[in-house]
Amino acid sequence: MARKHLMVKLVQIASLLFVFLGCLMLFVYSPYYSKLVVKALNTFVPVEVNELAAESQKMASLSENDTLEPGSDLWIARQAYLKVMEKELNKSQMTDLSTIQTRYKLLQNSIIEEQQKEQNNEPIKPSIPLLEVSASSEVQTESTQAVRELLELNNADNKERMDKYIHFLLTHEIVEPIIEPVNTETLQDVQHIQDQNTVQSSVEKSKPYAIVVLGGGLTFDKDAKTIVVNDYTRLRLEKTLEIEKQYQLPIVLSGVEAPYMQAWLKDRGIDAKLLEDRSMNTCENTRFSSLLLQKKGGAPTVILVTDEYHMPRTRRLFALNGIETIPVEAPMPTQLTQWRPSVKNYDHSRRANYEMLASIRDVFLGSSDCREVP
């Protein structure tokens, strides 16, 4: 009798589990599950900007043309040149700008010649990518620290070079007489300094400086040969077309899809010049885009375009890199139904589940497979 009673209990438990799983599956295929997950992500995923990282994203006149690598000798020389020019512009009696311009050109040539000598004397080493992938945590920590110090002009090494270059620009004796007038490039630099000072003194930090669009993948065209953007990426680009008309800001395209995204926008009359085409995942999207913006002058706030499920995790990662984001959600390829269960709803639920698990991993364990530098 007792055995029969146990069997009844097991059947009852099994029935309850079956009903629970059935209700859960029905809920997952409903339009309400994905909405609940998104609400939870927007509530619990933190997006506070890291203050230390934000120091490198200073308010500035974002330039699309500066191609110097952050932390390089030429980059520091340009920072020194802009600093000297700014001081001269603030004086009541300015030194002839053409003199500083000539010294800067001499300094650039000197640095380039020195770099060429070092390259000629340096033995060629074979590249072994597998060793880079299996680097120890100690090496990765050093790499992280190097990235953080890359744009800090006050660290010992950078400050020494900065002082050296400023001294050169102020005191170097020019043998040949200066005949050339101040050229267009120098006038542009003067305008850049004036614009930057205006931005720093009058513009609130919350104003967006750029539009950042994250790639959502690629696919084959109808001919099964040509690679094109997939529906996720296309819808993000269509949303970008809408907001570009309103804000008219520089556009940053992030992900290996960037060249294809650039071509898509160009076909529709938009020239996106800032490409970050090295990133392979969301962590790299945010990290490499942040470095690119630092190199171009800094962007403390950007408009971020991606889908609603991807948005909370991406905003958090940008915040860790010192960038505040204004979210603009792009639609999904499929639309939720009003109330009834549907396979289209499951597409949203699956996307929501992925982002929920990825957010939990990022918050508690950190992002995996995320390179420090592009």
Summary of the structure (lengths in Angstrom):
residues: 374
radius of gyration: 26.8
end to end distance: 70.7
largest distance: 113.1
contacts: 1079
relative contact order: 0.15
helix: 57%
strand: 8%
